[in-house]
Amino acid sequence: MNPQSTRRLSPKKLLLSKWTAANPQSKEKHFLVTRVTAEEAHATRIKSIELEAVFTRRVYTLPWRVLNDSSQWLQGWQ
């Protein structure tokens, strides 16, 4: 079974959720979702998220569904 298909993420619970990069770069391993952006036409559909690196405070904007890829992101801080 593919681990990507088994992870169920609730878009409503993404804000302030914690994530660990599976392949950390530049000492950026732990991240926090600091913003959830909805599509303009549909306020309930999420378009993207902002992940903030805990160590460096850099912010990355990504499509929210990339968090389903367990080869890139692990849920929680590990």
TAZIPE-V860133 format. One record per run of one state. SS is the DSSP state (A for helix, B for strand, O for the rest). FROM is the first residue (numbers start at 1). TO is the last residue. If there is no record, write none. Layout:
BEGIN
ss | from | to
SS | FROM | TO
SS | FROM | TO
END
This chain:
BEGIN
ss | from | to
O | 1 | 2
A | 3 | 6
O | 7 | 10
A | 11 | 13
O | 14 | 17
B | 18 | 25
O | 26 | 27
B | 28 | 38
O | 39 | 45
B | 46 | 53
O | 54 | 58
B | 59 | 62
O | 63 | 63
A | 64 | 68
O | 69 | 72
B | 73 | 75
O | 76 | 78
END
